[in-house]
Amino acid sequence: MASVKLEDCSQTLELNVNIKDEDDKIGISLSHGDHVETFSTSREQQQEDHRAKRSHHCPHCEENFSILSKLKLHVKIHTGENLYSCTDCGKNFTTSKALTVHQRVHRGEKPYSCSDCGASFSQMGTLKRHKRIHTGEKPYSCSDCGKSFSQLGDLKTHERIHTGEKPYSCSDCEKCFKRSTALKVHQRNHTGEKPYSCSDCGKSFSQLGDLKTHERVHTGEKPYSCSDCEKCFKTSTEQKVHQRTHTGEKPYSCSDCGKRFSQLGDLKTHERIHTGLKPYSCSDCGKSFSQLGHLKTHERIHTGMKPYSCSDCGKSFSQLDNLKRHERVHTGVKPYSCSDCVKSFSKLDNLKRHERIHTGVKP
């Protein structure tokens, strides 16, 4: 039982507070002369009323604060008054402490070290978040699917999968993104910025991931292997496409004839049969082709290049198929057999000419 006298100039009020822990109730009796009023409320209701009384609203946005001093700091963001500016980069902060922490970025100061791996950080909060890598702690859970995250920011980004929210929009094409980092990468398509360069050949890329993939051209690294045939690939995308040869999956279908393909690129090439599109033109004679590979083969007519050589006699060819047909001279392989007399041939053209003996067809 607690008794408190409240004096307000001309009158005295006696307040008796009786807390009963067993049912979490708070009993309040208020005496004014001979008149006594008694109130009973739950501890939870008391706390809710306390929070409601202490809620301070920002006049510029929808933010609420339980502490007035925090609201005052927040308002500075809108008004720009009494901000602390960094002399190195001009960035503004609402408190001198926040400025001091920020300046460690310029000084390279990282006073907080991880006892597990030795990594250093400029802020204690960053170190605490980092430690969750070692502890496996994921305190932030998605209320929709239950997935957990070690950082609140990652949870907020994940929740946009459920809400469909894409708050970051490109000012050039109005395309929207769930993450600010995704927007920054996208904007390089418009600016042409390619900040990541290969140390071996100097080729530049707009995304770090693309550089890492490219570097495997030089290192020969193929970290993605097929579980069916153990063939290895430089990218996970190549691996997924390859696995369709085992599963028989062909997710891309032609809207004109229904033919299906395992790769989107193959579908695009096939569709040119229907559209008649031939986007690849020879710079020497102007002849056009529906496939880049066909153009490359054709250009060898002009250059005289014959990159495919026979290991038996050294004869060279401009096309791989021509080399394979030639090699049958040495191996004696005759893959084309006549269904009427079982005579075999090394070339399909020779088989067709032979079949006319049986059919009587004259060309």
PEURHU-V640662 format. One record per backbone hydrogen bond with DSSP energy under -1.0 kcal/mol. NH is the residue of the N-H (numbers start at 1). CO is the residue of the C=O. E is the energy in kcal/mol with one decimal. If there is no record, write none. Layout:
BEGIN
[[NH:CO:E] [NH:CO:E]]
END
This chain:
BEGIN
[[2:17:-1.9] [4:15:-2.7] [6:13:-3.3] [8:11:-2.4] [10:8:-1.6] [13:6:-2.7] [14:31:-2.1] [15:4:-3.3] [16:29:-2.9] [17:2:-2.4] [18:27:-3.4] [20:25:-2.2] [25:20:-1.5] [26:41:-3.3] [27:18:-3.2] [28:39:-3.4] [29:16:-2.8] [30:37:-3.7] [31:14:-2.9] [32:35:-3.2] [35:32:-1.7] [37:30:-2.7] [39:28:-4.2] [41:26:-2.3] [43:24:-1.8] [46:42:-2.1] [47:43:-2.3] [48:44:-2.2] [49:45:-2.8] [50:46:-2.1] [51:47:-2.5] [52:48:-2.4] [53:49:-2.1] [54:50:-1.4] [55:52:-1.1] [56:65:-3.6] [58:63:-2.5] [65:56:-2.5] [71:67:-1.4] [72:68:-2.3] [73:69:-1.8] [74:70:-2.2] [75:71:-2.6] [77:74:-1.7] [79:75:-2.5] [80:76:-2.9] [84:93:-3.5] [86:91:-2.5] [90:86:-2.0] [93:84:-2.0] [99:95:-1.6] [100:96:-2.3] [101:97:-2.3] [102:98:-2.1] [103:99:-2.3] [104:101:-1.0] [105:102:-2.2] [107:103:-1.9] [108:104:-1.6] [109:104:-1.2] [112:121:-2.2] [114:119:-2.8] [118:114:-1.9] [121:112:-2.5] [127:123:-1.6] [128:124:-2.4] [129:125:-2.0] [130:126:-2.2] [131:127:-2.2] [133:130:-2.3] [135:131:-2.2] [136:132:-2.1] [140:149:-2.2] [142:147:-2.7] [146:142:-1.8] [149:140:-2.7] [155:151:-1.5] [156:152:-2.4] [157:153:-2.2] [158:154:-2.4] [159:155:-2.6] [161:158:-2.4] [163:159:-2.1] [164:160:-2.2] [168:177:-2.1] [170:175:-2.7] [174:170:-2.0] [177:168:-2.5] [183:179:-1.5] [184:180:-2.1] [185:181:-2.1] [186:182:-2.2] [187:183:-2.5] [189:186:-2.4] [191:187:-2.1] [192:188:-2.2] [196:205:-2.2] [198:203:-2.7] [202:198:-1.9] [205:196:-2.6] [211:207:-1.5] [212:208:-2.4] [213:209:-2.1] [214:210:-2.3] [215:211:-2.5] [217:214:-2.5] [219:215:-2.2] [220:216:-2.2] [224:233:-2.1] [226:231:-2.8] [230:226:-1.9] [233:224:-2.7] [239:235:-1.6] [240:236:-2.4] [241:237:-2.3] [242:238:-2.4] [243:239:-2.2] [245:242:-2.4] [247:243:-2.2] [248:244:-2.2] [252:261:-2.2] [254:259:-2.8] [258:254:-1.8] [261:252:-3.1] [267:263:-1.5] [268:264:-2.4] [269:265:-2.1] [270:266:-2.4] [271:267:-2.6] [273:270:-2.4] [275:271:-2.1] [276:272:-2.2] [280:289:-2.1] [282:287:-2.8] [286:282:-1.8] [289:280:-2.6] [295:291:-1.5] [296:292:-2.4] [297:293:-2.1] [298:294:-2.4] [299:295:-2.5] [301:298:-2.3] [303:299:-2.2] [304:300:-2.2] [308:317:-2.2] [310:315:-2.8] [314:310:-1.9] [317:308:-2.5] [323:319:-1.4] [324:320:-2.3] [325:321:-2.2] [326:322:-2.1] [327:323:-2.4] [329:326:-2.2] [331:327:-2.3] [332:328:-2.3] [336:345:-2.2] [338:343:-2.9] [342:338:-1.8] [345:336:-2.4] [351:347:-1.4] [352:348:-2.2] [353:349:-2.0] [354:350:-2.0] [355:351:-2.4] [357:354:-2.1] [359:355:-2.1] [360:356:-2.4]]
END
